[in-house]
Structures are given as C-alpha cells and as structure tokens.
Amino acid sequence: MQFTLETVSHAKVFTSYGEGFLEIDHQRYNSGLCLHGNTVFDDWQETDPKKLTVESLRQLIDLRPEILILGTGKRLVFPAPRLLAELHKLGVALETMDTSAACRTYNILVSERRRVAAALMLID
C-alpha cells in the first residue's frame, strides 16, 4: 500500500508497505525493523510476538516513547501478558496490531507529535 501523507519534518514516516517489505521516507527495507523519530533500527530480527521481551525491545524503550506500536505481521498476534506488565512498569504503553495497521497508526501519531515508537515484523 502506498501512502499520501502531509509532510512531517520532525520524524521519519512509513511511505509504503507490503508483502516482504516496509518503506520509510521512500527507502525500502526487506526485514523487520524498529523506528523512533529519525532513527531506524533495521537489524531487528524478531519474528514471534509471543517470545518478545523487554530486552528484545530495549533499543526503543531506552528512547522513552509514551507509546510503542508492535506490528505482528500479516495477522494480529498478542505478545505474552508479562511483556505488557513489564512495559507498563516502565511507563510505556504497548499497542499491538497487524503490521499494516501499525504503519498507518504510527504515521497518525507522529503527525500529532506524539512520542511514539514502532517495532514491526514483516508481512509474509
């Protein structure tokens, strides 16, 4: 899916996504990734939401987002309840959704200047 979004100069946004890729500011990535502001972590290799831990999300948590959006690929798969509890203790709200919805939601929250981060698994 291709996006049309008003210009956001303070942060990178998703410009497209589809099976096997994510596109940020017209740069294509063929792996899962994390995004916060102008920082892209394109080495994020997590593929199973149920196995996520605070440590596997540490690079984003350390940036202190108020909301962390987790995109779980083609389908919504909830992480372990323990992860939600641990993130809550750290002051981070976790919103889990399929990756398509996560891209759209991230862009909206960035346009509202919210402190948001995204951890996205590819759509298979």
N, C-alpha and C positions, 0 to 999 in steps of 0.2 A: 504494500500500500504506500502510495506517495502522499506526503503531507504538504499542505499550504498553511503556513503559519506566519503571523506578523513577525517582523524582525525582533529578535531577542538578542541584545548585545552583551548582556552580563553573564550568559551561560550558553553552553552548547545544548542543542536540542536534537531530537530524532527527526530526520527528514524522510526516512523511508524504512520499511522493514518487510520481511517476507520469509519464505522457507529458506533456512540456512544462512540468513544474513540480517544484520542490523546496520542502519546508516545514520551517522551523526554528522550534521553540518556537511552533508554530501560526501562524506568519507565512509566507504563501505568496510564493514568488519564481518568476518566469517567465523566468529567464535562468540561465546558468551562474554559479557563484559559488565563493568560497573561504571557509573557516570555520576559525577557530582560537580556542579558548576562548569568550569572549563577543563576539568580533569577526567580523562578516560583511562580506566584500567582495563586494557584489552587482554590481560593474561588470566582472567577469572575463568577457571575451568570446571566450576561446579555444574553438575547435571541432574542431581537428585535433591529436590527440595526437602525431602524428609531427613536428609543427612546433614543439612546445614547447621552450622554452629556459629556462635558469636565470633570465634576465631576466623572462620571462613569469610566473614563479613567485616573483619577488623579494619581493613583499609578505608571502608566507608564510615564505619562507626567513629573512627578517630577524627573524622571531619565534622562531627557533631550535627548531623541532619536532624530536623524535627520529625521528618517522615522518611522512611525507607520503603521504596516500592520494590517488591520482588516479583519479577516476571518469570513464570514457571514453564515457559514453552508454549506449545500448542493448546494445552489444557491447563486449567487451574488445578494445582496440587498444593495442598496446605502443608507447611513445614510442621515439625514437631511442636506441640504446645509449649514445651520447655524453652524453645527459642524465643517465642513471643514474650514469655515471662522474663527472660534474661534481658531482652531488649527494652522492655518496659522499665525495668530497674535502672537501665542506663539512660532513660529519658527519650528513647527512640520508638516511635510508633511504626509498626510494620503493617503494610498493606500488601496483601498477596493477590495476584490476578494472573491471567494468562499474559504472555509477553505482548501481544497486540494491544490489549487494554493498558498494559503498563507503559508502553511508549506514549500513547495518547494522554494518559493521566499525568505522566511526568511533564510533558510539554505544557499542559494546562497549569500545573502547579508552578513551573518555572516562570511562566508568563505572569503569574501572580506574585512573583518574587518570594516564594516560599523556600525555606531551607529544606530541600528535597534531594534525595539520592536514589539511584536505581541500580539494582543488581538483576541482570537479565540473562536468562537461558535462551538459547536459540529455539526458533520454531522449527520442528523437524518435519 
